[in-house]
Amino acid sequence: MKNLLLFGLLVAQSCPGMFGARILAVEPHGSRSHWQYMKSILDLLTARHQVTVITPLPSGDRENYTEIDASQVFPVYPVMDTVDMIEQFGSVVNMLPPVPERSLERDICDAFFDFGPVRDLLRRGADGRYDVVLLEPFYSPCLSYLAHRLRVPEIYAIPSSMITPLEMLLFGTEPSPSYVPNLLYSGASMDGFAQRLANVAMFAYVKIVPWLTNVRMMYREPRRYDVVRHRPSLVFINTHFITESPRPFPVNMIQIGGIHLRPPEVLPYDILEFIENSPHGIIYFTFGSVSSMSTLPKHIKQTFIESFAQVPQRVLWKYDGEINGLPENIMTRKWFPQRDILLHPNIKLFISHGGISGVYEAVDAGVPVLGFPLFYDQPRNMGNLVEEGMALSMDLLTVNKNSFLEKINELINNKSYSHCAKIVSKRFKDRPVSTSETVNYWFDYVLRYNGAYHLNSKALKLTWYQYLMLDIITVILIFLIVFAYLTYILFQWFQNYTLKLYDLNKKFITIKK
């Protein structure tokens, strides 16, 4: 009996996933949308494992869950002026990173490793305190060093729907820019030469500029984390083939788009009454948690107010300030239970900025979307919904009452949009297992197989010229050149030999005469 108990303890120690692993999570991005994605994963894992998370947005400890406040290390992104956001980040040109003299990421990396709790972790090294590191690779060149020093597997949690600039680094494979749009590309597909050319240019730019910056900083100010190779055991990515064009995925890139979706709860009474007493349905209007609706120019706010006054639907408008003179069919709040509202059957239209979380909530609810994409991946997210036939998109800074009303009426009265939204929703929900089961299975898989490094592509072992087959192409070219040269020499010899025979034959005929 004693031997059996000892054997059980040894098995439990070698397989931490059986009875609960010790997870160290790092969320470096001070954005609520990024934190929502990471927290959705952590909430699942907390039910079966012990989680310690370093985050700039702490929400409080609970059973099996401990937070370390890192707001002094990682910048917290405030709610931004909407127009400033568009002017700074709305254009693809503005979003493309310049070639900086110094890397901000490097300064944050230095601050992170000088952070007291992290410094203590590194000093202890691989003491067995943690079994796995879960992180968002926003500053991956340095954060991966944490797992390296602790000698544990690392798992990435990526909140965007694509990671094209990082895929070669993480998986050893490169998506083809001939048909895979860049994260900053505004459309869902590329039909013409000019579009493909622009996509290739963006692919090249977003890879070359960070590489140049990192190389320069590595030589100027070398750090211990510079030598770490990025080899995550697994990547949880916030995507789904319904909202992204199908393309090849590495086996260890796990799609969990919609992981933050939860079962609906009962709506507050006043909101529920407002919704259910609207005979023509409800329009829900929000720009998410990053941009401030109250900072919109007065003429744009007036356009929205006048337009909503002319529609038969009631409007729920997430608005963070005071606003006067609203029609009776508009209710404003600083916060609405968005998920629960979109799932109500009386919702006719969702007006959104196109953030990926809201996109999945609209897709899951089967609600048509009118998009005002502001920056980053939002134009691309809306482009995907437009291509699916469940959305239309507009430019916020040029919106006017006529065009706005036209789009609202088109999306509500033309039933094809609602029909397409229901079809997309059905496809989105049609999965062999839920996202929560997917996360739990693959997380435990990494633990069961001590990092599951067998999932990594063999392409990671190749040099860049081997991956591009430049060595093979070079050998083939040399062979072709040598073959062509020998053929030329042989042809010259044959030509000369033929001429000599001709001359000899001519002389022979002359002598014979």
Secondary structure, 3 states (H helix, E strand, C coil): CHHHHHHHHHHHHHCCCCCCCEEEEECCCECHHHHHHHHHHHHHHHCCCEEEEEECCCCCCECCEEEEECCCCCCECCCEEHHHHHHHHHCHHHHCCCCCCCCHHHHHHHHHHCCHHHHHHHHHCCCCCCCEEEECHHHHHHHHHHHHHHCCCEEEEECCCCCCCCHHHHHCCCCCCCCCCCCCCCCCCCCCHHHHHHHHHHHHHHHHHHHHHHHHHHHHCCCHHHHCCCCCCEEEECCCCCCCCCCCCCCCEEECCCCCCCCCCCCCHHHHHHHHCCCCCEEEECCCCCEEHHHCCHHHHHHHHHHHHCCCCEEEEECCCCCCCCCCCEEEECCCCHHHHHCCCCEEEEEECCCHHHHHHHHHHCCCEEECCCCCCHHHHHHHHHHCCCEEECCHHHCCHHHHHHHHHHHHHCHHHHHHHHHHHHHHHCCCCCHHHHHHHHHHHHHHCCCCHHHCCHHHHCCHHHHCCHHHHHHHHHHHHHHHHHHHHHHHHHHHHHHHHHHHHHHHHHHHC
